[in-house]
Amino acid sequence: MRRRDLSTVTIEDAERRMVIALHKMTRRQGDIFLSMRFDNASHDELAARHGITVEEVRADFVRAFTLWSRCLHARFPHLVWPWL
């Protein structure tokens, strides 16, 4: 799959795609993704908050980041998500 030129993505489009990605994530994945990105939460802090291991925090972050990346880079999002 070719990646989109992200210089053409508007803030509104990125926010819309973030909402789509968050709806595809589990609640825990979304919390971990947002906490690491915007609150600079550590792996240890998030593991304690969710009662999981640091490895599970890392795995959840990778899954969440992958979903976000796929949503951001989708060339034809209406084909992937027909409800857009």
C-alpha positions as CSV (number, residue, x, y, z in Angstrom):
1,M,0.0,0.0,0.0
2,R,1.3,3.4,-0.9
3,R,1.4,6.0,1.9
4,R,-0.4,9.2,1.5
5,D,1.4,12.5,1.4
6,L,0.7,13.7,4.9
7,S,1.4,17.3,4.0
8,T,-2.1,17.3,2.3
9,V,-3.9,16.1,5.4
10,T,-5.9,18.9,7.2
11,I,-6.2,19.1,10.9
12,E,-9.9,18.4,10.6
13,D,-9.2,15.2,8.5
14,A,-6.6,14.0,11.0
15,E,-9.0,14.6,13.9
16,R,-11.8,12.7,12.1
17,R,-9.4,9.8,11.4
18,M,-8.3,9.8,15.0
19,V,-11.9,9.4,16.1
20,I,-12.3,6.5,13.6
21,A,-9.1,4.9,15.0
22,L,-10.3,5.3,18.6
23,H,-13.6,3.6,17.8
24,K,-11.6,0.6,16.4
25,M,-9.4,0.4,19.5
26,T,-10.4,-1.3,22.8
27,R,-10.9,1.2,25.6
28,R,-7.6,0.2,27.2
29,Q,-5.7,0.6,23.9
30,G,-7.2,4.0,23.4
31,D,-6.4,5.1,27.0
32,I,-2.8,3.8,26.7
33,F,-2.3,5.5,23.2
34,L,-3.7,8.9,24.4
35,S,-2.0,8.8,27.7
36,M,1.4,8.1,26.2
37,R,0.9,10.7,23.5
38,F,-0.6,13.6,25.4
39,D,0.1,12.9,29.1
40,N,3.7,11.5,28.6
41,A,2.6,8.6,30.9
42,S,5.3,5.9,31.4
43,H,4.9,2.2,30.7
44,D,5.1,1.5,34.4
45,E,2.5,4.0,35.3
46,L,0.1,2.6,32.7
47,A,0.7,-1.0,33.7
48,A,-0.1,-0.1,37.3
49,R,-3.2,1.9,36.2
50,H,-4.6,-1.0,34.2
51,G,-3.3,-3.9,36.3
52,I,-1.3,-5.4,33.5
53,T,2.4,-6.0,32.7
54,V,4.6,-3.5,30.9
55,E,4.8,-5.9,28.0
56,E,1.0,-5.8,27.7
57,V,1.2,-2.0,27.7
58,R,3.7,-2.1,24.9
59,A,1.6,-4.6,22.9
60,D,-1.6,-2.5,23.3
61,F,0.3,0.7,22.3
62,V,1.6,-1.0,19.2
63,R,-1.9,-2.2,18.2
64,A,-3.3,1.2,18.8
65,F,-0.6,3.0,16.9
66,T,-1.0,0.5,14.0
67,L,-4.8,1.3,13.9
68,W,-4.1,5.0,14.0
69,S,-1.5,4.7,11.2
70,R,-3.8,2.7,9.0
71,C,-6.6,5.2,9.5
72,L,-4.3,8.2,8.8
73,H,-2.7,6.6,5.7
74,A,-5.8,5.1,4.1
75,R,-5.9,6.3,0.5
76,F,-9.6,5.6,0.1
77,P,-11.1,5.6,3.6
78,H,-14.7,5.4,2.3
79,L,-13.8,1.9,0.9
80,V,-12.5,0.7,4.2
81,W,-15.2,2.5,6.3
82,P,-18.3,2.9,4.2
83,W,-20.1,4.8,6.9
84,L,-17.8,7.9,6.4
